Amino acid sequence: MKKFALIGVGGYIAPRHLNAIKDTKNELLAALDRHDSVGVLDSYFANAHFFTEFERFDRHLDKLKRKGTSIDYVSICTPNYLHDSHIRFALRNHADAICEKPLVLNPWNVDALREIENETGNKVHNILQLRLHPSIITLKEKIASGDKNKIYDIDLTYLTSRGNWYFNSWKGDLHKAGGIATNIGIHFFDMLTWIFGAVKENIVHISEPDRAAGFLMLEKARVRWFLSVNYDYLPDDIKKQNKRTFRTITVDGAEIEFSEGFGDLHTRSYEEILKGNGFGLDEAAQCIQIVHDIRVATPVGATGDYHPMAKK
């Protein structure tokens, strides 16, 4: 049984990590969040020690270590801009880090974390759950066994709806979240480059707080992408169903169905990490570079090969 600590237990994604720790029959010893609305712990690890102050959390882990109880993993569910600091905290406490995406905001953060991995001997694991999705694995196998010289045409569309709270939270702050491509697009970019190869060209057509669009030339694909958190962009039939999210990926005009099968992917991620098969810094580096380049690019407008919704 491995021993865990969790930072950011009051956040949206934390229950998936709590469930994964429980499902893999491990133990949460301590949790931290600046907010104390964490009754969710009762459903998973009611006896875990909880702290709202980082200094007391740090001291508690140190006391455990001095008594012979070391933390094996620190799970990180905090806002994007804090990931780098919390990963370094885990490594320097001689624990592996399991971190939500984006792992970090900038490519140079990855380089620094490699140095700390080498110093401590501990590892960083990124949650890249789409790589474990059955439909995505099937697509990767199909592309790998297909025509080696074929260049595929892909349209990626991810439309979700966020209320006014979004833009007044850390998620709407470019410096804290990294922008819409980083906050909600990074797992799609990781998945596409995992299947279709490295980036050869990265063009940004639109970059606004509520939407972004661009074009990626990959080794084996031309990708037009559009992301939005603006309700107005949702298709009418989705609105009529009172749904707030629409996502689709087409490959040469054929839609890839992957809307189902997300339920246990965090548990699957933990299972692989515990077996030594997690996705580390090298796997995360390319998508971090992609979203960084999108963030600093000058948008060119709807010119060249652009996603149809970029004109809307």
C-alpha positions as CSV (number, residue, x, y, z in Angstrom):
1,M,0.0,0.0,0.0
2,K,1.4,3.3,-1.1
3,K,1.1,6.5,1.0
4,F,-0.2,9.7,-0.7
5,A,-0.6,13.4,0.0
6,L,-2.8,15.6,-2.1
7,I,-2.5,19.3,-2.8
8,G,-5.7,21.1,-4.0
9,V,-8.2,18.7,-2.5
10,G,-11.0,21.3,-2.7
11,G,-10.8,21.7,-6.5
12,Y,-13.0,20.4,-9.3
13,I,-10.6,17.6,-10.4
14,A,-9.6,16.4,-6.9
15,P,-12.4,13.8,-6.5
16,R,-11.1,11.9,-9.5
17,H,-7.7,11.6,-7.8
18,L,-9.3,10.7,-4.5
19,N,-11.2,8.0,-6.2
20,A,-8.1,6.7,-8.1
21,I,-6.1,6.5,-4.8
22,K,-9.0,4.6,-3.2
23,D,-9.6,2.3,-6.2
24,T,-5.9,1.3,-6.4
25,K,-6.1,0.4,-2.6
26,N,-3.7,3.0,-1.4
27,E,-3.9,5.5,1.5
28,L,-4.2,9.3,1.7
29,L,-2.4,10.6,4.8
30,A,-2.6,14.3,4.3
31,A,-4.4,16.9,2.1
32,L,-4.0,20.6,1.6
33,D,-6.3,23.4,0.2
34,R,-6.6,27.1,1.0
35,H,-10.4,26.6,1.2
36,D,-12.0,24.3,3.8
37,S,-15.0,23.1,1.9
38,V,-13.6,19.6,1.6
39,G,-16.3,17.4,2.9
40,V,-15.6,15.2,-0.1
41,L,-12.8,13.7,2.0
42,D,-15.5,11.9,4.1
43,S,-16.4,9.8,1.1
44,Y,-12.9,8.6,0.5
45,F,-10.4,9.2,3.4
46,A,-12.1,10.6,6.4
47,N,-9.0,10.0,8.6
48,A,-6.7,12.0,6.4
49,H,-5.2,15.1,8.0
50,F,-6.3,18.3,6.4
51,F,-4.6,21.7,6.3
52,T,-5.4,25.1,4.9
53,E,-1.9,26.4,5.4
54,F,1.0,25.1,3.4
55,E,3.5,25.6,6.2
56,R,1.5,23.3,8.5
57,F,1.1,20.8,5.8
58,D,4.8,20.8,5.1
59,R,5.6,20.4,8.8
60,H,3.2,17.5,9.1
61,L,4.9,15.6,6.2
62,D,8.2,16.3,7.8
63,K,7.0,14.9,11.2
64,L,5.7,11.8,9.5
65,K,9.0,11.2,7.8
66,R,10.9,11.6,11.1
67,K,8.7,9.0,12.6
68,G,9.5,6.6,9.7
69,T,6.4,7.2,7.6
70,S,7.4,8.6,4.2
71,I,5.0,9.9,1.5
72,D,5.4,7.9,-1.7
73,Y,3.4,10.2,-4.0
74,V,2.1,13.7,-3.9
75,S,-1.0,14.3,-6.1
76,I,-1.3,17.8,-7.4
77,C,-4.7,19.3,-8.3
78,T,-3.9,23.0,-8.0
79,P,-4.3,25.9,-10.4
80,N,-2.0,25.6,-13.4
81,Y,0.6,28.3,-12.4
82,L,1.2,26.5,-9.1
83,H,2.0,23.1,-10.6
84,D,5.7,23.8,-11.1
85,S,6.2,24.8,-7.4
86,H,4.2,21.9,-6.0
87,I,6.0,19.4,-8.2
88,R,9.3,20.6,-6.9
89,F,8.0,20.4,-3.4
90,A,7.0,16.7,-3.9
91,L,10.4,15.8,-5.4
92,R,12.4,17.6,-2.7
93,N,10.3,15.6,-0.1
94,H,11.6,12.4,-1.9
95,A,8.1,11.6,-3.3
96,D,7.0,11.1,-6.9
97,A,4.6,13.8,-8.2
98,I,1.3,13.0,-10.0
99,C,0.1,16.2,-11.6
100,E,-2.9,17.3,-13.6
101,K,-2.4,18.8,-17.0
102,P,-0.9,21.2,-18.0
103,L,2.1,19.8,-16.1
104,V,3.7,23.3,-16.2
105,L,3.1,26.4,-18.3
106,N,6.5,26.9,-19.9
107,P,9.0,24.6,-21.7
108,W,11.9,25.8,-19.5
109,N,10.0,24.6,-16.4
110,V,10.3,21.1,-17.8
111,D,14.1,21.5,-18.2
112,A,14.4,22.6,-14.5
113,L,12.3,19.7,-13.3
114,R,14.5,17.2,-15.2
115,E,17.4,18.5,-13.1
116,I,15.5,18.0,-9.8
117,E,14.5,14.5,-10.9
118,N,18.2,13.7,-11.5
119,E,19.1,15.2,-8.1
120,T,16.4,13.4,-6.1
121,G,15.8,10.2,-8.0
122,N,12.1,10.7,-7.9
123,K,9.8,11.1,-10.9
124,V,7.1,13.4,-12.3
125,H,4.0,11.8,-13.7
126,N,1.5,13.8,-15.9
127,I,-2.2,12.8,-16.2
128,L,-2.6,12.3,-19.9
129,Q,-5.7,10.2,-19.8
130,L,-6.7,10.4,-23.4
131,R,-3.7,8.2,-24.2
132,L,-5.5,5.5,-22.3
133,H,-8.9,5.9,-23.9
134,P,-9.9,2.8,-25.9
135,S,-11.1,4.7,-28.9
136,I,-7.9,6.8,-29.1
137,I,-5.7,3.7,-28.7
138,T,-7.7,2.1,-31.6
139,L,-7.1,5.2,-33.7
140,K,-3.4,5.2,-33.0
141,E,-3.1,1.6,-34.0
142,K,-5.1,2.2,-37.2
143,I,-2.8,5.1,-38.2
144,A,0.4,3.2,-37.3
145,S,-0.7,0.3,-39.5
146,G,-1.9,2.4,-42.4
147,D,-0.1,4.2,-45.3
148,K,3.2,5.5,-43.9
149,N,3.2,8.4,-46.4
150,K,-0.4,9.6,-46.0
151,I,-1.1,13.0,-44.5
152,Y,-4.5,13.1,-42.8
153,D,-6.9,16.1,-42.6
154,I,-8.2,16.7,-39.1
155,D,-10.7,19.1,-37.6
156,L,-10.7,19.5,-33.8
157,T,-13.7,21.3,-32.3
158,Y,-14.2,21.6,-28.6
159,L,-16.9,23.9,-27.4
160,T,-17.9,24.3,-23.8
161,S,-19.7,26.9,-21.9
162,R,-18.4,28.8,-18.8
163,G,-20.3,31.5,-16.9
164,N,-19.0,34.9,-15.8
165,W,-17.3,33.3,-12.8
166,Y,-14.7,31.8,-15.2
167,F,-13.2,35.1,-16.2
168,N,-13.0,36.3,-12.6
169,S,-11.3,33.2,-11.4
170,W,-7.7,32.0,-12.0
171,K,-8.9,30.1,-15.1
172,G,-9.6,33.4,-16.9
173,D,-6.1,34.9,-16.0
174,L,-3.6,34.3,-18.8
175,H,-0.7,34.3,-16.4
176,K,-2.3,31.8,-14.1
177,A,-4.1,29.4,-16.5
178,G,-2.1,30.0,-19.7
179,G,-5.0,30.9,-21.9
180,I,-7.8,28.8,-23.4
181,A,-5.5,26.6,-25.5
182,T,-3.5,25.6,-22.4
183,N,-6.5,25.3,-20.0
184,I,-8.9,23.2,-22.1
185,G,-6.9,22.3,-25.3
186,I,-3.7,20.8,-24.1
187,H,-4.9,17.2,-23.7
188,F,-6.2,17.2,-27.3
189,F,-2.9,18.6,-28.6
190,D,-1.1,15.9,-26.7
191,M,-3.3,13.2,-28.1
192,L,-3.0,14.4,-31.7
193,T,0.8,14.6,-31.6
194,W,1.0,11.2,-29.8
195,I,-0.8,9.7,-32.8
196,F,0.2,11.9,-35.8
197,G,3.7,12.9,-34.9
198,A,5.7,16.1,-34.0
199,V,4.8,19.6,-34.9
200,K,6.3,21.1,-38.1
201,E,4.2,24.3,-38.2
202,N,2.0,26.1,-35.6
203,I,-0.2,29.0,-36.8
204,V,-2.6,30.9,-34.6
205,H,-5.7,32.4,-36.3
206,I,-7.6,33.6,-33.2
207,S,-6.5,34.1,-29.6
208,E,-9.1,35.7,-27.4
209,P,-10.1,35.1,-23.7
210,D,-13.2,33.1,-24.7
211,R,-12.0,31.4,-28.0
212,A,-9.0,30.4,-29.9
213,A,-8.3,28.8,-33.3
214,G,-5.3,27.8,-35.3
215,F,-3.6,25.3,-37.6
216,L,-1.0,22.6,-36.8
217,M,1.1,20.9,-39.4
218,L,2.1,17.5,-37.9
219,E,4.3,14.8,-39.4
220,K,1.2,12.9,-40.6
221,A,-1.7,15.4,-40.3
222,R,-3.0,18.8,-41.1
223,V,-5.0,19.9,-38.0
224,R,-7.5,22.8,-38.0
225,W,-8.6,23.5,-34.4
226,F,-11.2,25.6,-32.6
227,L,-11.7,26.0,-28.9
228,S,-14.4,28.1,-27.1
229,V,-15.9,28.6,-23.7
230,N,-18.5,30.9,-25.1
231,Y,-22.1,29.6,-25.0
232,D,-23.0,31.4,-28.2
233,Y,-20.7,29.0,-30.2
234,L,-22.6,25.9,-29.2
235,P,-24.7,24.2,-31.9
236,D,-28.4,24.9,-31.7
237,D,-29.3,21.2,-31.2
238,I,-26.9,21.0,-28.2
239,K,-28.5,24.1,-26.7
240,K,-32.0,22.6,-27.2
241,Q,-30.8,19.5,-25.2
242,N,-29.7,21.8,-22.4
243,K,-26.1,20.6,-22.8
244,R,-23.2,22.9,-22.4
245,T,-20.4,20.9,-24.1
246,F,-19.8,19.8,-27.7
247,R,-16.6,18.1,-28.9
248,T,-15.8,16.4,-32.1
249,I,-12.7,15.3,-34.0
250,T,-12.9,14.3,-37.6
251,V,-10.2,12.5,-39.5
252,D,-10.6,12.8,-43.3
253,G,-14.2,13.7,-42.7
254,A,-15.0,10.7,-40.5
255,E,-15.9,11.5,-36.9
256,I,-13.9,9.8,-34.1
257,E,-16.3,8.8,-31.3
258,F,-14.7,9.1,-27.9
259,S,-17.5,10.8,-25.8
260,E,-17.8,7.6,-23.7
261,G,-15.3,5.8,-21.6
262,F,-13.9,8.7,-19.6
263,G,-15.2,7.5,-16.3
264,D,-12.3,5.5,-15.0
265,L,-9.4,7.0,-16.9
266,H,-7.8,8.6,-13.8
267,T,-7.9,5.3,-12.0
268,R,-6.3,3.7,-15.1
269,S,-3.7,6.5,-15.1
270,Y,-2.8,5.7,-11.4
271,E,-2.7,2.0,-12.1
272,E,-0.1,2.5,-14.9
273,I,1.9,5.0,-12.7
274,L,2.0,2.4,-9.9
275,K,3.3,-0.2,-12.4
276,G,6.0,2.2,-13.5
277,N,4.3,3.1,-16.8
278,G,3.4,6.7,-16.2
279,F,3.8,9.6,-18.6
280,G,6.7,11.6,-17.5
281,L,8.5,14.9,-18.5
282,D,9.5,13.7,-22.0
283,E,5.9,12.7,-22.9
284,A,4.5,16.1,-21.6
285,A,7.1,18.3,-23.1
286,Q,5.8,18.6,-26.7
287,C,2.2,19.7,-25.8
288,I,3.7,22.2,-23.3
289,Q,5.8,23.6,-26.2
290,I,2.7,23.8,-28.4
291,V,0.5,25.7,-26.0
292,H,3.4,28.0,-25.1
293,D,3.9,28.9,-28.7
294,I,0.2,29.5,-29.2
295,R,0.2,31.8,-26.2
296,V,3.0,34.0,-27.4
297,A,2.0,34.0,-31.2
298,T,0.6,36.9,-33.0
299,P,-2.8,35.8,-34.5
300,V,-3.0,36.2,-38.2
301,G,-6.8,36.1,-38.5
302,A,-8.9,33.7,-40.7
303,T,-6.4,33.3,-43.5
304,G,-4.9,30.2,-45.1
305,D,-6.2,26.9,-44.0
306,Y,-8.4,27.7,-41.0
307,H,-11.2,26.0,-39.0
308,P,-14.7,27.0,-40.4
309,M,-15.8,28.4,-37.0
310,A,-12.9,30.9,-37.1
311,K,-15.0,33.0,-39.4
312,K,-18.0,33.1,-37.1
